[in-house]
Amino acid sequence: MPTMIETESLRFAYPVDEGQKPVYALRGVDLEIEKGSFVVVLGHNGSGKSTLAKTFNAVLLPAGGKVLVEGMDTLDPDLLLAIRQRVGMVFQNPDNQIVANVVEEDVAFAPENLGVPTEEIRRRVDEALRAVGMDEFVTHAPHLLSGGQKQRIAIAGVIAMEPACVVLDEATAMLDPIGRREVLSAVHRLNKEKGITVILITHHMNEAEGADRVLVMNDGRVDLDGTPREVFCQVARLRHLGLTVPDTVDLLDRLRQDGWDVPLEALGVEECAAAVARALEKE
């Protein structure tokens, strides 16, 4: 598979007061993210996951090493616009990304700034709103929408730029369970139907279950890297890192500790129930 984003010995430190040593938020991250993949990045607060996300479209620039977006170096100022057109960012608070008083005008904002022709903007706005299931809200006022709907409008605004990759930095953190489901459904659809690479930064373990790949950050480095099943099987390591595990894995782990013969790999609710039922039949 072609590579969407690659980091080479990536380091980053936030500014400190004069005379103080820099504290690195990223400490030599080597990573390749394939085009068309759905990647979830987990980690406790301060692990470096959001810092990593912001390097993917040059919101933050490396203090050492490189970030390459489809081979383009984020340190090259001449490539900045092209990089940000290829990698769109959706942040935690949708209110900070909504700039217009009508939904369609908000989604059209970025293409208009890029000088996209009017007819093409209309097509992009309609397609983007349809892609996130918000095409019935074209003329609505964004401030009257729910949190999940606002976040989907923010995602539509990014999609209208026709990026190859969308990075969601804690984009579900401020939403209720219904809003989270709405946003997750929208980004999974974008990934499956349009082939857009999705990188989801989150602290909700259950959001990682449907990913192709899970990365767990700790102390500015990638600590765990694998499929959801491979990562969540490492319950002791995750708990050592200050993280929880999906409810199904937690249940199965507790049953194993009590001597039950159940697999930790059963992530989904139905899989978990079937695993428990098989174990009961053996009793």
Disulfide bonds with the S-S distance in Angstrom:
none
